[in-house]
Amino acid sequence: ALTWDLPTPALVSLVSARGERGVARVTWLVPGNEGARFTAWRRTEAGGWTAMGDLVRDDRQTVTLQDRSVVDGARYEYRLGILEGSNETYAGEAWVEIPRAAKLSLAGARPNPAAGPLAIAFSLADESPARLELFDTAGRSVFAREVGSLGAGDHEVRIERALASGLYFVRLKQQGRTLTSRVLITR
């Protein structure tokens, strides 16, 4: 009879993998495998695998990596290395995208020039009070809306009402900063 003295591969389940600004968090469920050592591995889309360090299994039979050496806007793949004796196996691969930092920006009106309804595209730094306004060349406000409650990130506000032909100025204000762009309305 043949007998084998090889390690049994670990059963690994990916519990969660998520990216936030400045950190990637990956959790794996690893039941059994008493005496096994666990190592987190990471790679970028263009690079090879790099060991991120040893992980310790908790009371719930999970191991969690919190990678704070990430770059906003980057994408990383993670896997778990399970070392039993001298044999290391890999499992639980997951890609994590780290969001870009939100910042105040005004892309302006779309379309521009516009013959009908238009949309104003912008990004907010956070959920603090912010105001979006549209002025004619005489400085009269023809549209205004509080937009800070939309929160951080990219947004678009549509203006459905008919506007007279002419040049208009779009203004976005948040946290003491003011951004301005122009839009031409044609009929």
ROSE-4610 file (N, C-alpha, C; in Angstrom, 1 decimal, always signed):
// ROSE-4610
residu = [A/A/A/L/L/L/T/T/T/W/W/W/D/D/D/L/L/L/P/P/P/T/T/T/P/P/P/A/A/A/L/L/L/V/V/V/S/S/S/L/L/L/V/V/V/S/S/S/A/A/A/R/R/R/G/G/G/E/E/E/R/R/R/G/G/G/V/V/V/A/A/A/R/R/R/V/V/V/T/T/T/W/W/W/L/L/L/V/V/V/P/P/P/G/G/G/N/N/N/E/E/E/G/G/G/A/A/A/R/R/R/F/F/F/T/T/T/A/A/A/W/W/W/R/R/R/R/R/R/T/T/T/E/E/E/A/A/A/G/G/G/G/G/G/W/W/W/T/T/T/A/A/A/M/M/M/G/G/G/D/D/D/L/L/L/V/V/V/R/R/R/D/D/D/D/D/D/R/R/R/Q/Q/Q/T/T/T/V/V/V/T/T/T/L/L/L/Q/Q/Q/D/D/D/R/R/R/S/S/S/V/V/V/V/V/V/D/D/D/G/G/G/A/A/A/R/R/R/Y/Y/Y/E/E/E/Y/Y/Y/R/R/R/L/L/L/G/G/G/I/I/I/L/L/L/E/E/E/G/G/G/S/S/S/N/N/N/E/E/E/T/T/T/Y/Y/Y/A/A/A/G/G/G/E/E/E/A/A/A/W/W/W/V/V/V/E/E/E/I/I/I/P/P/P/R/R/R/A/A/A/A/A/A/K/K/K/L/L/L/S/S/S/L/L/L/A/A/A/G/G/G/A/A/A/R/R/R/P/P/P/N/N/N/P/P/P/A/A/A/A/A/A/G/G/G/P/P/P/L/L/L/A/A/A/I/I/I/A/A/A/F/F/F/S/S/S/L/L/L/A/A/A/D/D/D/E/E/E/S/S/S/P/P/P/A/A/A/R/R/R/L/L/L/E/E/E/L/L/L/F/F/F/D/D/D/T/T/T/A/A/A/G/G/G/R/R/R/S/S/S/V/V/V/F/F/F/A/A/A/R/R/R/E/E/E/V/V/V/G/G/G/S/S/S/L/L/L/G/G/G/A/A/A/G/G/G/D/D/D/H/H/H/E/E/E/V/V/V/R/R/R/I/I/I/E/E/E/R/R/R/A/A/A/L/L/L/A/A/A/S/S/S/G/G/G/L/L/L/Y/Y/Y/F/F/F/V/V/V/R/R/R/L/L/L/K/K/K/Q/Q/Q/Q/Q/Q/G/G/G/R/R/R/T/T/T/L/L/L/T/T/T/S/S/S/R/R/R/V/V/V/L/L/L/I/I/I/T/T/T/R/R/R]
num = [1/1/1/2/2/2/3/3/3/4/4/4/5/5/5/6/6/6/7/7/7/8/8/8/9/9/9/10/10/10/11/11/11/12/12/12/13/13/13/14/14/14/15/15/15/16/16/16/17/17/17/18/18/18/19/19/19/20/20/20/21/21/21/22/22/22/23/23/23/24/24/24/25/25/25/26/26/26/27/27/27/28/28/28/29/29/29/30/30/30/31/31/31/32/32/32/33/33/33/34/34/34/35/35/35/36/36/36/37/37/37/38/38/38/39/39/39/40/40/40/41/41/41/42/42/42/43/43/43/44/44/44/45/45/45/46/46/46/47/47/47/48/48/48/49/49/49/50/50/50/51/51/51/52/52/52/53/53/53/54/54/54/55/55/55/56/56/56/57/57/57/58/58/58/59/59/59/60/60/60/61/61/61/62/62/62/63/63/63/64/64/64/65/65/65/66/66/66/67/67/67/68/68/68/69/69/69/70/70/70/71/71/71/72/72/72/73/73/73/74/74/74/75/75/75/76/76/76/77/77/77/78/78/78/79/79/79/80/80/80/81/81/81/82/82/82/83/83/83/84/84/84/85/85/85/86/86/86/87/87/87/88/88/88/89/89/89/90/90/90/91/91/91/92/92/92/93/93/93/94/94/94/95/95/95/96/96/96/97/97/97/98/98/98/99/99/99/100/100/100/101/101/101/102/102/102/103/103/103/104/104/104/105/105/105/106/106/106/107/107/107/108/108/108/109/109/109/110/110/110/111/111/111/112/112/112/113/113/113/114/114/114/115/115/115/116/116/116/117/117/117/118/118/118/119/119/119/120/120/120/121/121/121/122/122/122/123/123/123/124/124/124/125/125/125/126/126/126/127/127/127/128/128/128/129/129/129/130/130/130/131/131/131/132/132/132/133/133/133/134/134/134/135/135/135/136/136/136/137/137/137/138/138/138/139/139/139/140/140/140/141/141/141/142/142/142/143/143/143/144/144/144/145/145/145/146/146/146/147/147/147/148/148/148/149/149/149/150/150/150/151/151/151/152/152/152/153/153/153/154/154/154/155/155/155/156/156/156/157/157/157/158/158/158/159/159/159/160/160/160/161/161/161/162/162/162/163/163/163/164/164/164/165/165/165/166/166/166/167/167/167/168/168/168/169/169/169/170/170/170/171/171/171/172/172/172/173/173/173/174/174/174/175/175/175/176/176/176/177/177/177/178/178/178/179/179/179/180/180/180/181/181/181/182/182/182/183/183/183/184/184/184/185/185/185/186/186/186/187/187/187]
x = [+0.8/+0.0/+0.9/+0.4/+1.2/+0.6/+1.5/+1.1/+1.8/+1.1/+1.6/+1.7/+2.8/+3.0/+3.1/+2.0/+2.0/+1.0/+1.2/+0.2/-1.1/-2.2/-3.5/-3.7/-4.1/-4.3/-5.4/-5.2/-6.2/-7.4/-8.5/-9.8/-9.9/-9.8/-9.9/-11.1/-11.8/-12.9/-12.7/-12.8/-12.7/-14.0/-13.9/-15.0/-15.3/-14.3/-14.6/-13.3/-13.4/-12.3/-12.8/-12.3/-12.8/-11.7/-11.8/-10.8/-11.5/-10.8/-11.2/-10.0/-10.3/-9.1/-8.1/-6.9/-5.7/-5.6/-6.5/-6.4/-7.2/-6.6/-7.3/-7.5/-8.7/-9.0/-9.5/-8.8/-9.2/-9.2/-10.3/-10.5/-10.8/-10.1/-10.3/-10.7/-11.6/-12.0/-11.1/-10.4/-9.5/-9.7/-10.7/-10.9/-9.9/-9.6/-8.7/-7.3/-6.5/-5.1/-4.3/-4.4/-3.7/-2.2/-1.5/-0.1/+0.3/-0.6/-0.3/+0.1/+0.9/+1.3/+0.6/+0.2/-0.5/+0.3/+0.4/+1.1/+0.2/+0.1/-0.7/+0.3/-0.2/+0.6/-0.2/+0.6/-0.1/+0.7/+0.0/+0.6/-0.2/+0.4/-0.3/-0.6/-1.3/-1.6/-0.3/+0.7/+2.0/+3.1/+2.9/+4.0/+3.8/+4.9/+4.9/+4.4/+4.3/+3.8/+4.8/+4.4/+5.2/+4.5/+5.3/+4.8/+4.5/+3.3/+2.9/+3.1/+3.4/+3.6/+2.8/+3.1/+2.4/+1.1/+0.1/-1.2/-1.5/-2.3/-2.7/-4.2/-4.6/-6.0/-6.6/-7.8/-8.6/-9.5/-10.3/-11.2/-12.3/-12.6/-13.6/-13.1/-11.8/-11.1/-10.9/-10.8/-10.5/-9.1/-8.5/-7.3/-7.6/-7.2/-7.5/-6.2/-6.1/-5.1/-5.6/-4.9/-5.2/-4.0/-4.0/-2.9/-3.0/-2.2/-2.2/-1.1/-0.4/+0.6/+0.1/-1.2/-1.8/-1.8/-2.1/-2.1/-3.6/-4.1/-5.5/-5.6/-6.6/-6.8/-6.1/-5.4/-4.7/-5.5/-5.1/-5.8/-4.8/-5.2/-4.3/-4.9/-4.2/-4.7/-4.0/-4.8/-4.3/-4.6/-3.8/-4.0/-3.4/-3.8/-3.4/-2.4/-1.2/-0.3/-0.5/-0.6/-0.8/+0.4/+1.2/+2.5/+2.2/+2.3/+2.2/+3.4/+4.2/+5.5/+6.4/+6.8/+7.6/+6.9/+5.6/+4.8/+3.9/+4.0/+3.1/+2.1/+0.8/-0.2/-0.8/-1.5/-2.1/-3.5/-4.3/-5.8/-6.4/-7.7/-8.5/-8.1/-7.8/-7.4/-8.5/-8.2/-9.2/-8.6/-9.2/-8.8/-9.5/-8.8/-9.3/-8.9/-9.9/-9.7/-9.8/-8.7/-8.7/-9.3/-10.3/-10.9/-10.0/-10.2/-9.4/-10.0/-9.1/-9.6/-10.5/-11.7/-12.6/-12.1/-12.3/-11.9/-12.9/-12.9/-13.8/-13.4/-14.3/-14.0/-15.3/-15.2/-16.3/-16.0/-16.6/-16.4/-17.2/-18.3/-19.1/-20.3/-20.9/-22.2/-22.0/-23.0/-23.0/-24.4/-24.6/-23.6/-23.3/-22.3/-21.9/-21.2/-21.9/-23.1/-24.4/-25.4/-26.6/-27.8/-28.7/-29.9/-31.1/-31.0/-32.1/-31.7/-32.2/-31.8/-30.3/-29.7/-28.3/-28.0/-26.9/-26.5/-25.2/-25.0/-23.8/-23.1/-21.9/-21.1/-20.1/-20.0/-19.0/-18.7/-17.7/-17.3/-17.1/-17.6/-17.5/-16.4/-15.7/-14.7/-15.2/-16.4/-17.0/-18.5/-19.2/-20.6/-20.9/-19.9/-20.1/-20.9/-21.5/-22.4/-21.7/-22.5/-21.9/-23.1/-22.8/-23.9/-23.5/-24.4/-24.3/-25.2/-24.7/-25.5/-25.2/-26.2/-26.0/-26.5/-25.6/-25.8/-25.8/-26.6/-26.5/-25.4/-25.1/-24.0/-24.2/-25.5/-25.8/-25.6/-25.3/-25.0/-26.3/-27.4/-28.6/-28.6/-29.0/-29.0/-30.3/-30.1/-31.2/-31.4/-30.5/-30.6/-29.7/-30.2/-29.4/-29.8/-28.9/-29.3/-28.2/-28.6/-27.6/-27.3/-26.0/-25.7/-24.8/-24.4/-23.5/-24.0/-25.3/-26.0/-25.8/-25.3/-25.1/-23.8/-23.0/-21.8/-20.6/-19.5/-18.3/-18.4/-17.7/-17.6/-18.2/-18.4/-18.9/-20.4/-20.9/-22.4/-22.7/-24.0/-24.5/-25.9/-26.1/-27.4/-28.0/-29.2/-29.9/-30.7/-30.6/-31.4/-32.4/-33.7/-34.7/-35.3/-35.3/-36.1/-35.4/-36.2/-35.7/-35.0/-33.9/-33.1/-33.0/-33.0/-32.8/-31.4/-31.3/-30.0/-29.0/-27.8/-26.7/-25.7/-24.8/-23.7/-24.1/-23.8/-24.1/-22.8/-22.8/-21.6/-22.1/-21.4/-21.8/-20.8/-21.3/-20.4/-20.7/-19.6/-19.7/-18.9/-19.5/-18.8/-18.9/-17.7/-17.6/-16.4/-16.5/-15.4/-14.5/-15.2/-14.5/-13.8/-14.0/-13.4/-14.5/-14.2/-15.2/-14.6/-15.4/-15.0/-16.0/-15.6/-16.5/-16.2/-17.3/-17.1/-18.2/-18.1/-19.1/-19.9/-21.1/-21.9/-22.7/-22.8/-23.5/-24.8/-25.9/-27.2/-27.6/-27.9/-28.4/-29.8/-30.5/-31.9/-32.1]
y = [-1.2/+0.0/+1.2/+2.2/+3.5/+4.4/+5.1/+6.2/+7.5/+8.6/+9.9/+10.7/+11.4/+12.3/+13.7/+14.2/+15.5/+16.3/+17.6/+18.5/+18.5/+18.6/+18.8/+20.3/+20.6/+22.0/+22.6/+23.8/+24.5/+24.9/+24.7/+25.2/+26.7/+27.6/+29.0/+29.6/+30.4/+31.2/+32.7/+33.4/+34.8/+35.4/+36.1/+36.6/+38.0/+38.9/+40.2/+40.8/+41.7/+42.4/+43.8/+44.8/+46.1/+47.2/+48.2/+49.3/+50.6/+51.3/+52.6/+53.5/+54.8/+55.7/+55.4/+55.1/+54.8/+53.4/+52.5/+51.2/+50.2/+49.0/+47.8/+46.8/+46.2/+45.3/+44.0/+42.9/+41.6/+40.6/+39.8/+38.8/+37.5/+36.5/+35.1/+34.2/+33.2/+32.2/+31.0/+30.6/+29.5/+28.5/+27.6/+26.7/+25.5/+25.0/+23.8/+24.3/+23.4/+23.6/+24.1/+23.4/+23.7/+23.7/+24.7/+24.8/+25.5/+25.8/+26.4/+27.9/+28.4/+29.8/+30.5/+31.8/+32.5/+33.7/+33.9/+35.1/+35.8/+37.1/+37.8/+38.2/+38.1/+38.4/+39.4/+40.4/+41.4/+41.6/+42.0/+42.4/+43.4/+44.2/+45.2/+44.5/+45.2/+44.7/+44.5/+45.3/+45.2/+44.5/+44.1/+43.6/+42.2/+41.7/+40.3/+40.3/+39.2/+39.0/+39.4/+40.1/+40.5/+40.1/+39.5/+39.1/+40.4/+40.5/+41.6/+41.4/+40.2/+39.9/+38.7/+38.2/+37.1/+37.6/+36.8/+37.1/+36.0/+36.4/+35.5/+35.3/+34.0/+33.6/+34.0/+34.5/+34.9/+33.8/+34.1/+33.1/+32.7/+33.5/+33.2/+32.4/+32.0/+31.2/+32.1/+33.4/+34.3/+35.0/+35.3/+36.1/+37.4/+38.5/+39.8/+40.6/+41.1/+42.0/+43.4/+44.4/+45.8/+46.4/+46.6/+47.1/+48.7/+49.4/+50.8/+51.4/+50.6/+51.1/+51.1/+51.4/+51.5/+52.9/+53.1/+54.4/+54.6/+55.8/+56.1/+56.0/+55.3/+55.1/+53.9/+53.1/+51.9/+50.7/+49.6/+48.3/+47.3/+46.4/+45.4/+44.1/+43.0/+41.7/+41.1/+40.4/+39.8/+38.3/+37.6/+36.2/+35.8/+34.6/+34.1/+33.0/+33.0/+31.9/+31.1/+29.8/+28.9/+28.0/+28.1/+27.3/+26.2/+25.0/+23.8/+22.9/+22.9/+22.2/+23.1/+22.5/+23.3/+23.5/+23.2/+23.4/+24.6/+25.6/+26.8/+26.7/+26.8/+26.9/+28.3/+28.6/+30.0/+29.8/+30.7/+30.6/+32.0/+32.1/+33.3/+34.6/+34.4/+35.6/+36.6/+37.9/+38.9/+40.2/+40.9/+42.2/+43.3/+44.3/+45.4/+46.7/+47.6/+48.9/+49.9/+50.8/+51.8/+53.1/+53.7/+54.9/+56.1/+56.9/+58.2/+59.1/+60.0/+61.0/+62.0/+62.2/+63.2/+64.6/+65.4/+66.8/+67.7/+68.9/+69.9/+70.2/+69.9/+70.3/+70.6/+71.3/+71.7/+71.4/+70.4/+70.0/+70.9/+71.5/+72.4/+71.9/+72.6/+72.3/+71.3/+70.4/+69.5/+69.5/+69.6/+70.0/+71.5/+71.9/+73.3/+73.6/+74.3/+75.1/+74.2/+74.7/+73.9/+74.6/+73.8/+74.3/+74.0/+73.1/+72.7/+72.5/+71.5/+71.3/+71.0/+71.3/+71.0/+70.4/+69.7/+69.1/+69.7/+70.0/+70.5/+69.4/+69.1/+68.0/+68.6/+68.0/+68.5/+67.4/+67.7/+66.8/+67.6/+67.0/+67.6/+66.9/+67.6/+67.1/+66.3/+66.7/+66.0/+66.4/+66.1/+66.4/+67.8/+68.6/+70.0/+70.8/+71.9/+72.7/+73.2/+73.1/+73.5/+74.1/+75.0/+75.7/+75.7/+75.3/+75.4/+76.5/+77.4/+78.5/+78.7/+79.3/+79.7/+81.2/+82.0/+83.5/+83.9/+84.9/+85.5/+86.6/+87.2/+88.2/+89.4/+89.7/+90.8/+90.5/+89.3/+88.9/+88.4/+88.2/+87.7/+86.2/+85.7/+84.2/+83.7/+82.7/+82.1/+80.6/+80.1/+78.8/+78.7/+78.1/+77.9/+76.7/+75.9/+74.7/+74.4/+74.0/+73.5/+72.1/+71.7/+70.4/+69.6/+70.2/+69.6/+68.3/+68.2/+67.0/+65.8/+66.0/+64.9/+64.1/+64.7/+64.0/+64.1/+63.5/+63.5/+62.7/+63.1/+62.4/+63.2/+62.4/+63.0/+63.1/+64.2/+64.4/+65.1/+65.1/+65.9/+66.4/+67.7/+68.3/+68.8/+68.4/+68.8/+70.0/+70.9/+72.1/+72.0/+71.7/+71.4/+72.7/+73.8/+74.9/+75.6/+76.2/+76.9/+78.2/+78.4/+79.6/+80.4/+81.7/+82.6/+82.4/+82.6/+82.5/+83.5/+83.1/+84.0/+83.2/+84.0/+83.4/+83.4/+82.3/+82.1/+81.7/+81.9/+81.5/+80.5/+79.4/+78.3/+78.5/+78.6/+78.8/+77.7/+77.1/+76.0/+76.5/+76.5/+77.0/+75.9/+75.7/+74.7/+75.0/+75.1/+75.3/+76.5/+77.6/+78.8/+78.9/+77.8/+77.8/+78.0/+78.7/+79.0/+78.6/+77.8/+77.4/+78.0/+78.4/+79.0/+78.4/+78.3/+77.9/+78.6/+78.6/+79.2/+78.2/+78.7/+77.9/+78.8/+78.4/+79.2/+78.5/+79.3/+78.8/+79.3/+78.4/+78.8/+78.3/+79.1/+78.7/+78.8]
z = [+0.0/+0.0/+0.0/-0.7/-0.8/+0.3/+0.9/+1.8/+1.4/+1.6/+1.3/+2.5/+2.6/+3.8/+3.2/+2.6/+2.0/+2.8/+2.9/+3.6/+2.8/+3.5/+2.9/+2.6/+1.4/+1.1/+2.0/+2.3/+3.2/+2.4/+3.0/+2.4/+2.8/+1.8/+2.1/+1.4/+2.1/+1.5/+1.6/+0.6/+0.6/+1.3/+2.4/+3.1/+2.6/+2.4/+1.9/+1.4/+0.4/-0.2/-0.6/+0.1/-0.3/-0.1/-1.0/-0.9/-0.5/+0.3/+0.8/+0.5/+0.6/+0.5/+1.5/+1.0/+1.8/+2.5/+2.2/+2.8/+1.9/+1.9/+1.3/+2.5/+2.6/+3.6/+3.0/+3.3/+2.7/+3.9/+3.9/+5.0/+4.4/+4.9/+4.4/+5.6/+5.3/+6.3/+6.1/+7.1/+7.0/+8.2/+8.1/+9.2/+9.2/+10.3/+10.4/+10.3/+9.7/+9.4/+10.6/+11.7/+12.9/+12.7/+13.1/+12.9/+11.6/+10.8/+9.5/+9.7/+8.9/+8.9/+7.7/+7.9/+6.8/+6.4/+5.1/+4.6/+3.5/+3.6/+2.6/+1.5/+0.2/-0.9/-1.7/-2.4/-3.2/-4.5/-5.5/-6.8/-7.5/-8.3/-9.1/-10.5/-11.3/-12.7/-13.5/-13.2/-14.0/-13.3/-12.0/-11.2/-10.8/-10.1/-9.6/-8.1/-7.6/-6.2/-5.2/-4.1/-3.0/-1.7/-0.8/+0.5/+1.3/+1.9/+2.7/+4.2/+4.6/+6.0/+6.4/+7.6/+8.2/+8.8/+8.8/+9.4/+10.5/+11.5/+12.5/+12.4/+12.6/+12.5/+13.9/+13.8/+15.0/+15.5/+16.5/+17.1/+16.1/+15.1/+14.2/+13.0/+13.1/+12.0/+10.7/+10.9/+9.8/+10.0/+8.9/+8.8/+8.0/+8.5/+7.8/+7.6/+6.4/+6.0/+5.9/+6.5/+6.3/+5.7/+4.4/+3.6/+3.5/+4.2/+4.2/+3.3/+2.6/+1.7/+0.2/+0.1/-1.2/-1.7/-3.0/-3.7/-4.2/-3.9/-4.3/-5.8/-6.3/-7.8/-8.3/-7.5/-8.0/-7.8/-8.4/-8.3/-7.9/-7.0/-6.4/-6.4/-6.6/-6.4/-5.1/-4.3/-3.1/-3.1/-2.4/-2.2/-0.8/-0.3/+0.9/+0.7/+1.3/+1.3/+2.6/+2.4/+3.6/+3.6/+4.6/+4.8/+5.8/+5.3/+6.2/+5.9/+7.0/+6.8/+5.9/+4.8/+3.8/+2.5/+2.5/+1.3/+1.5/+0.6/+0.6/-0.5/-0.2/-1.3/-1.2/-2.3/-2.4/-2.8/-2.2/-2.5/-2.1/-2.4/-2.1/-2.8/-4.1/-4.9/-5.0/-4.9/-5.0/-5.5/-6.4/-6.8/-6.0/-5.6/-4.8/-5.5/-5.7/-6.3/-5.3/-5.2/-4.2/-4.8/-4.2/-4.9/-4.8/-5.8/-5.9/-4.8/-4.3/-3.4/-4.1/-3.5/-4.0/-3.9/-4.9/-4.8/-5.5/-5.2/-5.8/-7.2/-8.2/-9.6/-10.3/-11.3/-12.2/-13.6/-14.1/-15.5/-16.4/-15.9/-16.7/-17.3/-18.2/-18.8/-19.9/-20.1/-21.2/-21.8/-23.0/-24.0/-23.9/-24.6/-24.6/-26.0/-26.8/-26.6/-26.5/-25.8/-25.6/-26.3/-26.9/-27.5/-26.7/-25.7/-24.9/-23.5/-22.8/-21.4/-21.4/-20.3/-20.1/-18.8/-18.7/-17.4/-17.0/-15.7/-15.2/-14.4/-14.8/-14.2/-13.2/-12.0/-11.0/-10.1/-9.2/-8.2/-6.9/-5.8/-4.5/-3.6/-2.8/-2.0/-0.8/-0.3/+0.8/+0.9/+2.0/+2.1/+2.8/+2.9/+3.5/+2.5/+3.1/+2.2/+0.9/-0.2/-1.5/-2.3/-3.1/-3.9/-5.4/-6.2/-7.7/-8.2/-9.0/-9.5/-11.0/-11.7/-13.1/-13.2/-13.7/-13.9/-15.3/-15.6/-17.0/-16.9/-18.1/-18.1/-17.3/-17.0/-16.1/-14.6/-14.3/-12.9/-12.2/-13.0/-12.4/-12.2/-11.1/-10.9/-11.6/-12.5/-13.2/-12.7/-11.9/-11.3/-10.1/-9.0/-7.9/-7.1/-6.6/-5.8/-4.8/-3.6/-2.6/-3.0/-3.2/-3.6/-2.7/-1.6/-0.6/-0.1/+0.0/+0.5/-0.4/-1.6/-2.6/-2.1/-1.3/-0.8/-1.7/-1.3/-2.0/-3.3/-4.3/-5.6/-6.7/-7.9/-9.1/-9.1/-9.7/-9.7/-11.0/-11.3/-12.5/-12.1/-12.3/-12.1/-13.4/-13.7/-15.0/-14.8/-15.7/-15.8/-16.9/-16.6/-17.7/-18.2/-17.4/-17.9/-19.1/-19.9/-21.1/-20.7/-21.3/-21.0/-22.3/-22.2/-23.3/-23.9/-25.2/-25.9/-25.2/-25.1/-24.6/-23.8/-23.3/-22.5/-21.0/-20.3/-18.9/-18.2/-16.9/-16.1/-15.0/-14.9/-13.9/-12.8/-11.5/-10.4/-9.3/-8.8/-7.8/-6.6/-5.4/-4.2/-3.1/-2.5/-1.4/-0.6/+0.7/+1.7/+1.3/+1.0/+0.7/-0.7/-1.5/-2.9/-3.8/-4.9/-6.0/-7.3/-8.1/-9.4/-10.4/-11.6/-12.6/-14.0/-14.7/-16.1/-16.9/-18.2/-19.1/-19.9/-20.3/-21.2/-22.1/-23.4/-24.4/-24.7/-24.6/-24.9/-26.3/-27.2/-28.5/-28.8/-29.5/-29.8/-31.3]
